[in-house]
Amino acid sequence: MRYRILFALFTIALTLTGTVLAESEADTVEAVPSQTDFPTRRRLAAVDARFAATWIAGSYDVPARVAQEMLYKEYSYAETLIALAFMGEGLSLNEVLEQRRLQGGARWKEIASTLGLDTSKLPKPIAELLWFGRNQVKPPVIHFLPDPYPGVKKELVIPPFEPTVPGNSERERFHLSDTEVKNIRYVLDDPLGVPEEDLLLPAGRGLTTADWVLSGAIAYFKPFPMDSLLAARVGEDIPWSEVSMAFGFRPDVLTQGPLSGIYPVLSGYAPDTVLIARKRIKHPKTLPLLYDLERITPGEKRALQPLLYHYYDATDEEIAMLKTEKFDMAEKGLALVLARMSTLDLSIIIQDYRRLGKWTEIVRKYAIDLTGNDDILEVMVARDELK
């Protein structure tokens, strides 16, 4: 009888163990994305990071590329927000990142102490991240040129200058072929947006298209004829650093203002240097899941969301409206940006989304022009594909 009871108990134990294991396996399957879902979420993480970089950088009025480079090189949202908050308090961002690397990924509190920053001045959500944010153990090397500071974005715009198209006298003087004229026109149309290699296209008598951009911009600010500056560069016998001395302007004009996105391409720069005046041409197709805005930590959300609202100038009424919706952070950004671009009330955009179910359908309905806003379009498409 005793053995029968023991056998029965053993059978029950096996059954319960099997049930627990089955439940545990079910939980595991639920917690980890399926193989089909995993690549989708990694693609979503990439477009989310690019979208969020716009709000983060825009809130400090620095080029989006500053935040993009940090996120793409696997600084977490927390680290990116902390570093830029330190910059906002007057520290050199390059020095902050250098100290972070030299101290082997030391806590941000220690970096602040080394650089003499009083962390009590930081916004509360950022201060909380100093202890609980996700951290890189071995931060990568990044050096921004020029060193960003709040408001630098306004200083990195190349002014329009004349002549934007070489005339007959320039064609003759610099022996320009039709192809070279085409090269110059193409690059002058968007000198900071074309690929870097296009700044080295031939543009007459040993000149490159970059020479035309540099000479035109300098002539705009200084009383020097554009042709004279170009003539000094013919054959590239005299480097631009010596041209600056010959014409009496400071060499740092070439590396600290808008020309910092042009001159280093000619002179060369270190592999880990980022020319922040230039737009990033290529963006990663996938990123780790921690960049998916649905998966960020509560602390990251508390620190990032105010920047989203600040960037789009969200009113208290709009913020309250968004809180009642089951939107993730990226969707809140999409709702706000569509309201701004369509000049419609946010409530109308939200109603349209409830009815249409897709962000791209709202774009079609109001014929919103997203030219030059690939980051917004990609987030919309990625979110719509999940439906």
C-alpha positions as CSV (number, residue, x, y, z in Angstrom):
1,M,0.0,0.0,0.0
2,R,2.8,2.3,0.9
3,Y,4.5,1.8,-2.4
4,R,1.3,2.5,-4.3
5,I,0.9,5.9,-2.4
6,L,4.6,6.7,-3.2
7,F,4.1,5.8,-6.9
8,A,0.9,7.9,-7.1
9,L,2.7,10.9,-5.5
10,F,5.6,10.4,-7.9
11,T,3.2,10.3,-10.9
12,I,1.5,13.5,-9.7
13,A,4.9,15.2,-9.2
14,L,5.9,14.3,-12.8
15,T,2.6,15.6,-14.1
16,L,3.0,18.9,-12.2
17,T,6.6,19.2,-13.3
18,G,5.6,18.7,-16.9
19,T,2.9,21.3,-16.5
20,V,5.3,23.8,-15.0
21,L,7.9,23.2,-17.7
22,A,5.2,23.6,-20.4
23,E,4.1,26.9,-18.9
24,S,7.7,28.0,-18.6
25,E,8.4,27.2,-22.2
26,A,5.2,29.0,-23.2
27,D,6.4,32.1,-21.3
28,T,9.7,31.9,-23.0
29,V,8.2,31.7,-26.4
30,E,6.0,34.7,-25.6
31,A,8.8,36.8,-24.2
32,V,11.3,36.3,-27.0
33,P,10.2,37.5,-30.5
34,S,9.8,34.8,-33.1
35,Q,12.4,34.4,-35.9
36,T,9.9,36.1,-38.2
37,D,9.4,39.0,-35.8
38,F,13.0,39.5,-34.8
39,P,14.2,41.0,-38.2
40,T,11.1,43.2,-38.3
41,R,11.7,44.6,-34.9
42,R,15.4,45.3,-35.8
43,R,14.3,47.2,-38.8
44,L,11.8,49.1,-36.7
45,A,14.6,49.9,-34.2
46,A,16.7,51.5,-37.0
47,V,13.9,53.8,-38.2
48,D,12.9,54.6,-34.6
49,A,16.5,55.7,-33.8
50,R,16.7,57.9,-36.8
51,F,13.3,59.5,-35.9
52,A,14.2,60.0,-32.3
53,A,17.6,61.5,-33.2
54,T,15.7,64.4,-34.9
55,W,13.9,65.3,-31.6
56,I,17.0,64.8,-29.4
57,A,19.3,66.9,-31.6
58,G,16.6,69.4,-32.5
59,S,15.9,70.2,-28.8
60,Y,19.5,71.4,-28.5
61,D,19.6,73.0,-32.0
62,V,22.5,70.8,-33.2
63,P,22.5,68.8,-36.5
64,A,20.5,65.6,-36.4
65,R,23.7,63.8,-37.3
66,V,25.2,64.4,-33.8
67,A,22.5,62.2,-32.2
68,Q,22.4,59.8,-35.2
69,E,26.1,59.0,-35.0
70,M,25.9,58.3,-31.2
71,L,22.9,56.0,-31.6
72,Y,24.2,54.2,-34.7
73,K,27.5,53.5,-32.8
74,E,25.5,51.8,-30.1
75,Y,25.4,54.5,-27.5
76,S,22.0,53.8,-25.8
77,Y,19.2,56.4,-25.7
78,A,20.1,57.0,-22.1
79,E,23.8,57.7,-22.8
80,T,23.0,59.9,-25.8
81,L,20.6,62.0,-23.7
82,I,23.1,62.3,-20.8
83,A,26.0,63.3,-23.1
84,L,23.9,66.0,-24.8
85,A,22.5,67.2,-21.5
86,F,26.2,67.6,-20.3
87,M,26.8,69.6,-23.5
88,G,23.8,71.7,-22.8
89,E,25.4,72.6,-19.5
90,G,28.4,74.0,-21.3
91,L,30.8,71.0,-21.5
92,S,32.6,70.0,-24.7
93,L,30.7,67.0,-26.2
94,N,34.0,65.8,-27.6
95,E,35.6,66.0,-24.2
96,V,32.7,64.2,-22.5
97,L,32.9,61.3,-25.0
98,E,36.7,61.2,-24.7
99,Q,36.5,61.0,-20.9
100,R,33.8,58.3,-21.1
101,R,36.1,56.2,-23.3
102,L,39.4,56.9,-21.3
103,Q,37.7,55.9,-18.1
104,G,36.6,52.6,-19.6
105,G,32.9,53.3,-19.5
106,A,32.9,54.8,-16.0
107,R,29.6,55.9,-14.5
108,W,28.3,59.2,-15.9
109,K,28.4,60.6,-12.3
110,E,32.1,60.1,-12.3
111,I,32.5,61.8,-15.7
112,A,30.6,64.8,-14.5
113,S,32.8,65.0,-11.4
114,T,36.0,64.8,-13.6
115,L,34.7,67.6,-15.8
116,G,33.4,69.8,-12.9
117,L,29.7,69.5,-13.7
118,D,27.2,70.0,-10.9
119,T,24.7,67.3,-11.8
120,S,22.0,68.9,-9.5
121,K,21.5,71.4,-12.4
122,L,20.4,68.6,-14.7
123,P,16.7,68.0,-15.4
124,K,15.4,65.3,-13.0
125,P,14.7,62.7,-15.7
126,I,18.3,63.0,-16.9
127,A,19.7,62.9,-13.4
128,E,17.9,59.6,-12.8
129,L,19.5,58.1,-15.9
130,L,23.0,58.8,-14.4
131,W,22.5,55.7,-12.2
132,F,20.0,53.6,-14.0
133,G,20.6,54.2,-17.7
134,R,21.9,51.5,-20.0
135,N,25.7,52.0,-20.4
136,Q,28.3,50.9,-23.0
137,V,31.1,49.0,-21.3
138,K,33.6,50.1,-24.0
139,P,32.3,53.2,-25.7
140,P,33.5,53.7,-29.3
141,V,35.6,56.6,-30.4
142,I,33.7,59.5,-31.9
143,H,35.1,63.0,-32.6
144,F,32.7,65.6,-33.9
145,L,34.0,68.4,-36.1
146,P,33.3,71.1,-35.2
147,D,32.6,70.4,-31.5
148,P,28.8,70.8,-31.1
149,Y,27.2,73.3,-28.8
150,P,23.6,74.4,-28.4
151,G,22.6,76.5,-31.4
152,V,25.5,75.4,-33.6
153,K,23.1,74.3,-36.3
154,K,22.4,77.9,-37.3
155,E,26.2,78.4,-37.9
156,L,26.6,75.5,-40.2
157,V,24.6,76.7,-43.2
158,I,26.5,77.7,-46.4
159,P,25.0,81.0,-47.7
160,P,23.7,81.3,-51.2
161,F,26.3,83.0,-53.4
162,E,26.9,84.2,-56.9
163,P,27.7,83.0,-59.5
164,T,26.1,79.6,-58.8
165,V,26.5,78.6,-62.4
166,P,29.9,79.2,-64.2
167,G,29.4,81.8,-66.9
168,N,31.3,82.1,-70.3
169,S,34.2,83.9,-68.7
170,E,34.7,81.2,-66.0
171,R,34.3,78.5,-68.7
172,E,37.1,80.1,-70.7
173,R,39.4,81.0,-67.8
174,F,39.3,77.6,-66.1
175,H,38.9,75.5,-69.3
176,L,35.6,74.0,-68.1
177,S,34.1,71.2,-70.1
178,D,30.3,70.6,-70.2
179,T,30.8,67.7,-67.8
180,E,32.7,69.9,-65.4
181,V,30.1,72.6,-65.5
182,K,27.5,70.0,-64.8
183,N,29.6,68.7,-61.8
184,I,29.8,72.3,-60.4
185,R,26.0,72.9,-60.8
186,Y,25.2,69.6,-59.2
187,V,27.4,70.2,-56.1
188,L,26.6,73.8,-55.6
189,D,22.9,72.9,-55.5
190,D,23.4,71.0,-52.2
191,P,27.1,71.1,-51.2
192,L,26.5,69.6,-47.7
193,G,24.1,67.0,-48.9
194,V,25.9,65.3,-51.8
195,P,28.2,62.3,-51.1
196,E,31.7,63.3,-50.0
197,E,33.3,61.8,-53.1
198,D,31.3,64.2,-55.3
199,L,33.2,67.1,-53.7
200,L,36.3,65.7,-55.5
201,L,34.8,65.7,-59.0
202,P,36.9,67.5,-61.6
203,A,36.0,71.2,-62.1
204,G,38.5,72.8,-64.4
205,R,42.3,73.1,-64.5
206,G,43.0,70.8,-61.6
207,L,40.2,72.2,-59.5
208,T,37.5,70.2,-57.8
209,T,33.9,71.0,-57.1
210,A,34.9,71.6,-53.4
211,D,37.2,74.4,-54.5
212,W,34.2,76.2,-56.1
213,V,32.1,75.8,-52.9
214,L,35.0,77.1,-50.7
215,S,35.8,80.1,-52.9
216,G,32.2,81.1,-53.4
217,A,31.4,80.9,-49.6
218,I,34.6,82.8,-48.7
219,A,33.9,85.5,-51.3
220,Y,30.4,85.9,-49.9
221,F,31.8,86.9,-46.5
222,K,35.1,88.5,-47.5
223,P,35.8,91.2,-50.2
224,F,37.7,88.8,-52.4
225,P,36.6,87.9,-56.0
226,M,35.6,84.3,-56.3
227,D,37.7,84.0,-59.5
228,S,40.8,85.2,-57.7
229,L,40.5,82.6,-55.0
230,L,40.0,79.9,-57.6
231,A,43.0,81.1,-59.6
232,A,45.1,80.7,-56.5
233,R,44.1,77.1,-56.3
234,V,44.6,76.3,-60.0
235,G,46.5,73.0,-60.2
236,E,46.2,72.7,-56.4
237,D,49.7,74.0,-56.1
238,I,48.8,76.1,-53.0
239,P,46.7,74.4,-50.2
240,W,43.7,76.2,-48.8
241,S,45.5,76.8,-45.5
242,E,48.1,78.9,-47.4
243,V,45.4,80.6,-49.5
244,S,43.8,81.8,-46.2
245,M,47.1,83.4,-45.2
246,A,47.6,85.0,-48.6
247,F,44.2,86.5,-48.6
248,G,44.2,87.5,-44.9
249,F,41.4,85.4,-43.4
250,R,41.6,83.1,-40.4
251,P,42.3,79.4,-41.2
252,D,39.7,78.3,-38.7
253,V,37.1,79.6,-41.1
254,L,37.7,76.4,-42.9
255,T,37.2,74.1,-39.9
256,Q,34.7,75.8,-37.5
257,G,31.9,77.2,-39.6
258,P,29.8,75.8,-42.5
259,L,33.0,75.1,-44.5
260,S,33.9,72.4,-41.9
261,G,31.7,70.2,-44.0
262,I,33.7,70.9,-47.1
263,Y,37.4,71.6,-46.4
264,P,38.2,68.4,-44.4
265,V,37.1,66.4,-47.4
266,L,39.9,68.0,-49.4
267,S,42.5,68.0,-46.7
268,G,41.7,64.6,-45.1
269,Y,40.5,63.8,-41.6
270,A,40.8,61.0,-39.1
271,P,38.5,57.9,-39.6
272,D,36.6,58.4,-36.4
273,T,35.8,62.1,-37.1
274,V,32.2,63.1,-38.0
275,L,31.7,66.2,-40.1
276,I,28.4,67.3,-38.5
277,A,27.7,70.0,-41.1
278,R,27.3,67.2,-43.7
279,K,24.0,65.2,-43.9
280,R,24.4,61.5,-43.4
281,I,23.7,59.8,-46.8
282,K,23.2,56.2,-45.6
283,H,21.4,55.0,-42.5
284,P,21.5,51.5,-41.0
285,K,18.8,49.1,-42.1
286,T,18.7,47.3,-38.7
287,L,19.8,48.1,-35.1
288,P,19.6,46.2,-31.8
289,L,16.2,45.9,-30.3
290,L,17.0,48.4,-27.5
291,Y,16.5,51.2,-30.1
292,D,12.9,50.1,-30.7
293,L,10.9,52.9,-29.0
294,E,8.4,50.3,-27.7
295,R,11.1,48.6,-25.7
296,I,13.0,51.5,-24.1
297,T,13.3,51.6,-20.3
298,P,10.9,53.6,-18.2
299,G,13.7,56.0,-17.4
300,E,14.6,56.5,-21.0
301,K,11.0,57.2,-21.8
302,R,10.7,59.8,-19.0
303,A,13.8,61.6,-20.3
304,L,13.1,61.3,-24.1
305,Q,9.3,62.1,-24.2
306,P,9.7,65.7,-23.0
307,L,12.1,66.3,-25.9
308,L,9.5,65.0,-28.4
309,Y,6.9,67.4,-27.0
310,H,9.4,70.2,-27.0
311,Y,10.6,69.6,-30.6
312,Y,7.0,69.7,-31.9
313,D,5.9,72.5,-29.5
314,A,3.1,70.3,-28.2
315,T,0.5,72.2,-26.1
316,D,-0.8,70.9,-22.7
317,E,-4.0,70.1,-24.4
318,E,-2.3,68.0,-27.1
319,I,-0.2,66.2,-24.5
320,A,-3.3,65.3,-22.6
321,M,-5.0,64.1,-25.8
322,L,-2.0,61.8,-26.7
323,K,-2.0,60.3,-23.2
324,T,-5.5,58.9,-23.8
325,E,-4.4,57.1,-26.9
326,K,-2.6,53.7,-27.0
327,F,0.2,55.2,-29.0
328,D,3.9,54.3,-28.5
329,M,6.3,57.2,-28.5
330,A,7.0,57.1,-32.2
331,E,3.3,57.1,-33.0
332,K,2.9,60.2,-30.7
333,G,5.6,61.8,-32.8
334,L,3.9,60.8,-36.1
335,A,0.6,62.2,-34.9
336,L,2.2,65.6,-34.0
337,V,4.3,65.9,-37.1
338,L,1.2,65.2,-39.3
339,A,-0.8,67.8,-37.4
340,R,2.0,70.3,-38.0
341,M,2.5,69.5,-41.7
342,S,-1.2,69.4,-42.5
343,T,-1.9,72.5,-40.3
344,L,-4.9,70.5,-38.9
345,D,-5.9,70.1,-35.3
346,L,-4.3,67.0,-33.6
347,S,-7.7,65.7,-32.8
348,I,-8.5,65.4,-36.5
349,I,-5.3,63.4,-37.2
350,I,-6.1,61.1,-34.3
351,Q,-9.7,60.5,-35.6
352,D,-8.4,59.8,-39.1
353,Y,-5.9,57.3,-37.7
354,R,-8.7,55.5,-35.8
355,R,-10.8,55.3,-39.0
356,L,-8.1,54.6,-41.6
357,G,-5.8,52.6,-39.4
358,K,-2.6,53.6,-41.3
359,W,-0.4,56.7,-41.1
360,T,0.4,56.6,-44.8
361,E,-3.3,56.8,-45.6
362,I,-3.5,60.1,-43.7
363,V,-0.6,61.4,-45.9
364,R,-2.6,60.4,-49.0
365,K,-5.8,61.9,-47.7
366,Y,-4.3,65.3,-47.2
367,A,-1.6,65.1,-50.0
368,I,1.1,65.9,-47.4
369,D,4.5,66.4,-49.1
370,L,7.1,64.3,-47.3
371,T,9.9,65.3,-49.7
372,G,13.2,65.4,-47.7
373,N,11.5,63.7,-44.7
374,D,12.6,60.1,-45.3
375,D,12.9,59.6,-41.6
376,I,9.2,60.3,-41.1
377,L,8.1,58.2,-44.1
378,E,10.1,55.2,-43.0
379,V,8.6,55.2,-39.5
380,M,5.1,55.4,-40.9
381,V,5.7,52.6,-43.4
382,A,7.4,50.4,-40.7
383,R,4.5,51.0,-38.2
384,D,1.8,50.4,-40.9
385,E,3.5,47.1,-41.9
386,L,3.0,45.8,-38.3
387,K,-0.8,46.2,-38.6
